[in-house]
Amino acid sequence: MSESAHILIIDDEKNYLLVLQTLLEDDGYTVTALNDPETALAFLQESEVDVVVTDMKMPRVSGMEVLARVKKEWPHIPVLIMTAFGSIESAVETMKYGAFDYITKPFANDELLLSVHNAVELSRTHRQYRLLQEAMQKHYGMQTLIGRSKNMTQVRQMVERVAPGRTTVLITGESGTGKEMVARAIHLASPRKENPFIIVDCTSELPGSLEQELFGSETPSSAGSPAIRRGRIEQADGGTIFLDDLGALSSDLQAKLLRVLQDRKIERVGGTSPIDVDVRFVMASLDDLSARVAEGTFREDLYYRVNVVQIQMQPLRERREDIPLFIGHFVSKYHQDNSMEEQKSFSTQALNYLTGYDWPGNIRQLENVVENCMVLVPGTVIDAEALPAEIRDEDSQFKSAVDLLPVQMDLADTLNKIEAAIIRRALVRAGMVQVKAAELLNISKSLLQYKLKKYGITGH
């Protein structure tokens, strides 16, 4: 029941119009009942409507024409089609062109009310989605791609270049490096930003259920028309779908995905007709897919289809200069989320520990630690003693020189990373006192201060 939902009914049969109007008004909806489709379309230009219920067979303007017009001009409004001439073929055709549901006359009241209720919920979701667009631009747009490292500068440049088109993008990197955030930024910087952004974790379902999750299904029903479930790819029509951990797909699903990328059509499980989809694919992989191709566990033809543009996310340990920026971002976020009266901050020693840690869980782990400290540590200053023990442990803080080597070995960059790690270790061992750290390193205090500034390391 929904007092605020406004339903527009279109039917040239006045008896049905009256029955529908009474039924829906008794259930608490605001109803406008019109027997002329042209008048109804003009009404839509002037009024806020949540759901349209229209007959299929009408003079001058058919229900399919009403559907086409609504999907073109008001794509957020769900349309229910009614007809006295139901068949499986017409139902599939109607759903293919974007109808929310297909109802055969005479209908059961409960069936109609359930369909209208579901359509109203979808309409509300669309409305909330539109209202959140501005907020999402702020929270998930380009400005969330935080970092001053060379890698993050390149990532932002790539996002700006690829966002306007429909080119398939592959984002690679360890778990927690921000691959989903990059996918969101691509979507929100694209012409598709008003349409859905759908996420599918390819590891979260068994192969059979994942196939239905992606492609949807059609199953027989007692009413004669097929019971239709739209898959996630179809739900993303007009927008972007993000397939996370692509390497987890079975060989059968790899073949089906390849056909979608080639033909831009899907077939629901149990369906017989291909359905056109306009979807931008952004994918992510933890694995080196080229190595998987060499092993024979990932299709070579699919690899070349998905690896059109690749964006690589480096682990946090290879872009330590970004860590203080992430810490500042998360401190502000949880200060606001928890309505804290006083702004908290990390002490200099705590920041050095956080910057020196290896972060096997990457950004996700860093955010968890910052949130934990923001919520549980009293006062306004978070000292090193408040950090988890593994972050303060020297063995986990500082790895060997070999461990510090980046994947793409650049001699100057690698030597800088090693030197910065050695300086951090000396500072910790010296209790963050620069004079003592300089003695441990056998360099002058002025040279140490120069290097602290060069690597962005804070110290007493």
C-alpha positions, -999 to 999 in steps of 0.1 A, spaced: 0 0 0 14 34 -10 -5 67 -6 21 87 -24 24 65 -55 6 78 -86 -6 53 -111 -17 62 -147 -41 37 -163 -47 37 -200 -75 15 -215 -101 22 -242 -125 -2 -224 -142 19 -198 -154 -10 -178 -119 -23 -173 -107 13 -166 -133 16 -138 -125 -18 -123 -87 -10 -123 -92 24 -108 -114 11 -80 -90 -17 -72 -59 5 -71 -76 33 -52 -89 8 -26 -53 -3 -21 -42 33 -14 -28 45 -47 -36 78 -64 -50 69 -98 -55 87 -130 -76 67 -155 -77 78 -192 -93 59 -221 -73 78 -248 -36 70 -252 -28 104 -268 -44 122 -239 -24 100 -215 9 108 -232 1 145 -230 -7 140 -193 27 125 -187 43 157 -200 27 176 -172 24 153 -143 46 132 -120 37 95 -125 52 65 -108 38 36 -129 19 33 -162 -6 5 -167 -17 3 -203 -38 -20 -225 -21 -35 -256 -49 -33 -282 -62 3 -285 -73 24 -315 -48 49 -330 -20 43 -305 -12 8 -293 2 -3 -259 35 -10 -276 37 25 -289 29 38 -255 57 16 -241 82 29 -267 73 65 -260 75 61 -222 109 43 -224 123 70 -247 111 101 -227 105 88 -192 128 57 -189 125 57 -151 87 49 -152 79 12 -152 52 2 -177 28 -28 -172 11 -41 -204 -23 -58 -203 -39 -78 -230 -67 -102 -236 -47 -119 -264 -19 -134 -244 8 -157 -257 43 -167 -248 57 -150 -279 39 -117 -273 49 -117 -237 86 -123 -246 84 -96 -273 68 -71 -248 94 -77 -221 122 -75 -247 111 -39 -255 113 -29 -218 79 -36 -203 81 -42 -165 54 -69 -166 29 -85 -189 -6 -93 -175 -33 -113 -193 -69 -104 -191 -89 -114 -172 -64 -111 -143 -65 -121 -107 -67 -90 -84 -38 -102 -62 -16 -108 -93 -22 -73 -106 -17 -56 -72 15 -75 -66 28 -64 -100 19 -28 -94 35 -29 -60 67 -42 -74 67 -16 -102 61 12 -76 91 -1 -56 112 0 -88 100 35 -95 109 47 -60 144 31 -65 149 50 -97 138 83 -80 162 77 -51 189 69 -76 184 102 -95 184 121 -62 217 104 -52 235 112 -84 250 144 -72 260 128 -39 275 98 -58 295 122 -80 310 136 -48 316 103 -30 325 80 -59 336 102 -88 371 112 -100 379 130 -67 378 96 -49 408 84 -70 431 96 -43 469 97 -47 499 117 -59 519 86 -69 528 81 -105 505 51 -107 474 71 -95 482 100 -118 482 75 -147 450 59 -135 431 93 -134 444 101 -169 432 67 -182 397 71 -166 393 105 -182 403 91 -216 381 59 -216 350 72 -198 332 89 -227 331 57 -249 319 22 -247 353 4 -249 356 -26 -225 380 -19 -197 400 -44 -176 412 -33 -142 440 -54 -127 455 -55 -92 455 -71 -58 424 -73 -36 416 -40 -19 435 -18 -43 404 2 -54 394 -16 -86 356 -11 -79 362 26 -71 379 30 -105 350 12 -122 325 36 -105 346 66 -115 345 55 -152 307 51 -150 301 84 -133 324 103 -158 305 87 -187 274 96 -206 258 65 -190 260 80 -154 222 84 -151 217 47 -159 224 17 -137 258 7 -124 256 -31 -117 282 -51 -98 286 -88 -101 311 -108 -80 320 -137 -102 332 -157 -72 300 -154 -51 278 -179 -70 280 -215 -82 284 -217 -120 247 -226 -126 233 -199 -104 259 -173 -117 246 -180 -152 211 -171 -142 224 -142 -122 241 -128 -153 217 -137 -181 183 -141 -163 158 -169 -169 125 -179 -184 105 -207 -168 70 -220 -175 42 -208 -152 6 -219 -145 -7 -187 -161 6 -198 -195 30 -169 -199 66 -176 -189 79 -164 -156 107 -140 -165 136 -130 -144 159 -104 -158 196 -110 -153 222 -85 -142 234 -77 -177 199 -69 -188 193 -48 -157 224 -28 -166 210 -19 -201 220 17 -209 245 17 -181 276 -1 -169 282 -36 -155 313 -43 -134 323 -80 -134 347 -85 -104 372 -113 -104 367 -123 -140 392 -151 -138 367 -171 -117 343 -177 -146 339 -213 -158 348 -222 -193 310 -223 -203 304 -188 -189 336 -175 -206 321 -187 -239 287 -171 -232 303 -138 -222 324 -138 -254 292 -140 -274 277 -111 -255 308 -90 -261 308 -99 -298 270 -96 -306 257 -73 -278 229 -98 -273 220 -121 -245 197 -152 -241 180 -159 -208 184 -194 -194 154 -213 -208 147 -186 -233 146 -189 -271 149 -153 -283 181 -132 -282 177 -98 -265 196 -67 -275 216 -50 -247 234 -17 -246 259 -23 -218 294 -10 -211 316 -38 -196 342 -29 -170 360 -60 -156 385 -67 -129 409 -95 -123 432 -105 -94 449 -130 -117 473 -124 -145 449 -134 -173 477 -138 -199 492 -164 -176 458 -181 -173 456 -181 -211 491 -198 -213 479 -224 -187 448 -231 -208 423 -221 -181 411 -188 -197 400 -184 -233 425 -166 -255 398 -150 -277 379 -137 -246 412 -123 -232 417 -102 -263 381 -90 -261 383 -79 -225 419 -66 -226 412 -37 -249 422 -11 -223 439 -22 -191 442 -1 -160 467 -15 -134 462 -7 -97 495 -10 -78 494 -23 -42 496 3 -15 531 -8 -5 544 3 -39 528 38 -36 534 47 0 533 84 -8 495 79 -12 490 65 23 489 99 42 463 111 17 441 81 22 445 85 60 433 121 58 404 111 36 393 83 59 397 105 90 373 131 75 349 105 63 345 88 97 345 121 116 314 131 95 298 96 95 299 94 133 290 130 139 320 136 161 322 169 178 360 172 178 383 164 149 407 135 156 442 131 141 470 106 141 503 115 159 535 118 139 548 85 152 515 68 143 516 82 108 551 69 103 540 34 115 510 35 91 532 47 62 558 20 69 535 -9 71 532 -33 42 494 -34 40 487 -69 26 450 -60 25 458 -26 7 433 3 9 405 -18 24 427 -28 53 440 7 58 404 21 59 394 -6 85 423 4 108 415 41 105 378 35 112 386 13 142 409 40 157 384 68 150 356 50 168 374 33 197 403 56 207 393 84 231 406 120 228 416 139 198 451 124 191 455 88 180 490 76 192 511 48 179 501 27 210 465 26 197 475 9 164 471 -29 160 502 -48 172 510 -62 138 515 -26 125 539 -18 153 559 -50 149 593 -43 133 594 -75 113 561 -67 96 569 -30 93 600 -34 73 606 -60 46 638 -69 29 651 -50 0 639 -77 -23 604 -76 -9 603 -39 -17 610 -43 -54 581 -31 -75 566 -54 -102 580 -31 -129 616 -25 -119 628 10 -124 663 13 -108 660 49 -95 624 44 -82 634 11 -65 665 26 -48 643 55 -35 618 30 -20 645 11 -3 662 42 11 628 56 24 622 23 41 656 23 58 651 59 70 616 49 85 632 20 103 659 42 117 634 67 130 613 40 147 644 25 163 654 61 175 621 68 190 613 93 162 642 115 174 660 128 142 694 133 158 695 97 170 682 84 136 709 104 118 735 87 141 721 53 133 723 60 96 758 76 99 746 108 81 743 144 92 710 157 107 707 182 78 710 154 52 684 133 71 660 163 71 665 167 33 657 131 28 627 132 51 613 161 30 622 143 -2 602 111 8 574 129 26 583 113 60 574 131 91 594 130 123 602 149 155 
